[in-house]
Amino acid sequence: MLRVKILRKIVVCAAAIGIFFVGGVLTVNFYVKKTSSNRIIKSDKALDIDDFDCILVLGAGIRKDNSPSSMLNDRLVTGIELYKTGAAPKILMSGDHGRSDYDEVNVMKKFAVENGVPSENVFMDHAGFSTYESIYRAKEIFKVKKMLIVTQEYHLYRALFIAEKLGIESYGVNCSSRKYGGDTYRNLREILARNKDFFVSLIKPEPEYLGDIIPISGDGNATNDSESIV
């Protein structure tokens, strides 16, 4: 009988801890979305906001044939359209170039140049290994003070939250134009990612890689490099 009572107490305590944990995760998720949602704008509204230093396009994977994934393609198309309407004078492509056989950023820049953006106006961040690192490096390496972030809506909340905590004035444009495979899993995973970056943004650790300063006001060809960051 005593063992049964002890077991019941353990079960009750475990359930209480689980409820507390889930409640905390959902509360942080709600807070991140709530505090960022007012900075998600339509593409045509971007021209009403002055002095963007750049459009930040966040990486989203490339295929084996070195073409953009469907998600990345939509980010690139939207970023290029915003550039061509005059929303910002430069585009910053931030993604994973952590090894020689995987290079998101050169694929991203090639896509932009082939679609009419001058090479000197396209910068590459070869060490954008995460959303936090991309935004941190935008501020510290590229000296961005005000930017327009382009990604899918589910991702914008977190990106905008991080930017605010790091002291960058930012707005975001949702590039979603279709359904993507794995959306349900991606949205659930994003809840945990928002919680992670909520705390990371409070601590503000430096990324593993920083490097020389390359002001976004200069020439994007200064970032042309076919070598991986590591």
C-alpha atoms as one frame of an Amber mdcrd trajectory, in Angstrom:
protein
   0.000   0.000   0.000   2.834   2.350   0.863   4.489   1.651  -2.471   1.268
   2.500  -4.308   1.022   5.844  -2.491   4.632   6.668  -3.306   4.080   5.729
  -6.953   1.008   7.955  -7.122   2.969  10.867  -5.707   5.711  10.333  -8.265
   3.162  10.256 -11.085   1.452  13.415  -9.812   4.787  15.228  -9.471   5.884
  14.147 -12.937   2.576  15.295 -14.416   2.853  18.654 -12.647   6.395  19.164
 -13.918   5.288  18.224 -17.446   2.368  20.651 -17.354   4.616  23.406 -16.027
   7.194  22.761 -18.766   4.658  22.685 -21.587   2.979  25.799 -20.200   6.306
  27.620 -20.115   7.181  26.602 -23.669   3.805  27.765 -24.984   4.010  31.042
 -23.047   7.418  31.919 -24.522   6.192  30.947 -27.988   3.172  33.240 -27.624
   5.355  36.097 -26.345   7.819  35.874 -29.237   5.010  35.870 -31.804   3.023
  38.609 -30.079   5.932  41.027 -29.748   7.079  40.541 -33.360   3.822  40.349
 -35.320   3.413  44.114 -35.678   6.652  44.296 -37.684   5.540  41.853 -40.382
   4.496  43.975 -43.349   3.277  43.554 -46.918   5.781  44.008 -49.736   4.145
  47.212 -50.956   4.411  48.748 -47.495   8.198  48.377 -47.444   8.527  51.474
 -49.619   6.739  53.515 -46.951   9.618  52.877 -44.533  12.818  54.811 -45.187
  16.498  54.039 -44.890  16.777  50.256 -44.920  20.451  49.332 -45.143  19.668
  46.019 -46.791  17.298  43.165 -47.423  18.385  40.110 -45.435  17.535  36.827
 -47.155  17.978  33.850 -44.858  19.194  30.529 -46.249  16.887  27.524 -46.512
  18.793  24.715 -48.163  19.936  23.854 -51.669  19.440  20.749 -53.792  22.133
  18.333 -54.941  22.243  20.082 -58.318  23.059  23.381 -56.542  19.657  24.900
 -57.192  17.662  26.602 -54.416  15.124  24.542 -52.495  11.492  25.583 -52.980
  11.545  27.546 -49.723  14.796  29.283 -50.584  13.579  30.021 -54.109  10.580
  31.888 -52.695  12.787  33.858 -50.305  15.107  34.837 -53.143  12.325  35.835
 -55.524  10.711  38.035 -52.870  14.028  39.595 -51.852  14.896  40.408 -55.454
  11.459  41.901 -56.095  11.852  44.127 -53.035  15.297  45.224 -54.215  13.980
  46.087 -57.678  11.164  48.198 -56.236  13.756  50.226 -54.310  13.018  48.950
 -50.817  16.760  48.787 -50.027  20.017  49.352 -51.941  21.701  46.051 -50.989
  20.846  42.396 -50.442  22.597  40.324 -47.779  22.492  36.582 -48.491  23.116
  34.687 -45.253  23.441  30.928 -45.187  25.556  27.856 -44.626  28.926  27.605
 -46.353  30.535  25.506 -43.691  32.178  23.026 -46.014  33.484  22.978 -49.561
  30.764  20.684 -50.909  27.842  22.681 -49.503  27.516  26.355 -50.384  24.172
  28.083 -49.934  25.369  31.656 -50.297  27.064  31.447 -53.678  23.949  29.714
 -55.023  21.870  32.552 -53.573  24.072  35.268 -55.035  24.220  33.568 -58.441
  20.418  33.436 -58.500  20.175  37.157 -57.701  22.774  38.207 -60.279  21.146
  36.059 -62.972  17.893  37.834 -62.166  19.272  41.302 -62.707  20.794  42.378
 -59.391  24.291  43.895 -59.807  26.955  41.762 -58.158  28.295  44.710 -56.168
  24.915  45.057 -54.460  24.778  41.436 -53.270  26.696  40.541 -50.115  27.284
  37.007 -48.859  27.540  35.932 -45.244  29.324  32.585 -45.474  28.821  31.807
 -41.753  25.072  32.249 -41.386  24.732  28.849 -39.735  21.636  29.765 -37.736
  19.055  32.527 -37.588  20.726  34.004 -34.521  24.187  33.932 -36.096  22.924
  35.474 -39.339  21.399  38.417 -37.511  24.267  38.851 -35.066  26.744  38.913
 -37.947  24.554  41.313 -39.931  25.060  43.797 -37.111  28.677  43.139 -36.159
  30.292  42.185 -39.474  28.170  44.072 -41.999  27.269  46.990 -39.697  23.558
  46.790 -40.506  21.404  49.101 -38.416  18.070  48.759 -40.196  16.979  45.872
 -42.383  14.121  44.138 -44.110  14.085  40.397 -43.398  12.677  37.983 -45.981
  11.611  34.472 -45.005   8.434  32.430 -44.486   5.956  33.749 -41.930   6.539
  31.010 -39.354  10.227  31.982 -39.316   9.751  35.743 -39.350   8.539  35.975
 -35.746  11.772  34.522 -34.396  14.038  36.446 -36.763  12.386  39.752 -35.899
  12.507  38.983 -32.176  16.233  38.248 -32.338  16.909  41.407 -34.331  15.090
  43.547 -31.788  17.008  42.019 -28.891  20.306  42.593 -30.704  19.455  46.232
 -31.352  18.703  46.164 -35.079  15.632  47.965 -36.344  13.879  45.448 -38.551
  10.722  44.618 -40.442   9.824  41.383 -42.174   8.117  40.351 -45.385   6.465
  36.949 -45.650   7.552  35.199 -48.843   5.208  32.213 -48.556   3.353  31.627
 -51.795   2.560  27.923 -51.493   2.468  24.900 -49.212   5.753  23.156 -48.491
   6.417  19.552 -47.619   6.854  19.037 -43.879   5.020  22.210 -42.849   3.376
  20.599 -39.798   6.658  19.246 -38.447   8.417  22.533 -39.249   5.825  24.592
 -37.371   6.058  22.350 -34.305   9.853  22.451 -34.343   9.724  26.247 -34.624
   7.979  26.447 -31.247  11.076  24.940 -29.632  13.364  27.120 -31.770  11.561
  30.252 -30.564  12.087  29.142 -26.980  15.779  28.453 -27.595  16.424  31.805
 -29.260  14.370  33.636 -26.638  17.012  32.702 -24.073  19.965  32.946 -26.474
  18.919  36.502 -27.341  18.927  37.419 -23.669  22.459  36.065 -23.167  23.737
  37.381 -26.543  26.691  35.014 -27.055  29.108  35.685 -29.898  28.869  33.311
 -32.867  31.697  30.832 -33.361  32.874  32.822 -36.395  33.068  36.594 -36.718
  35.910  37.950 -38.869  36.749  41.191 -40.629  34.210  43.996 -40.864  32.647
  44.381 -44.319  30.226  47.363 -44.219  26.987  46.799 -46.101  27.431  50.291
 -47.553  30.419  49.094 -49.592  30.931  46.655 -52.462  29.350  43.221 -52.197
  32.114  41.727 -54.310  34.318  41.965 -51.223  32.444  38.886 -49.968  32.998
  36.853 -53.146  34.713  33.686 -52.008  34.354  30.122 -53.172  36.084  28.754
 -50.062  34.120  27.388 -47.119  34.291  29.204 -43.797  35.884  26.181 -42.072
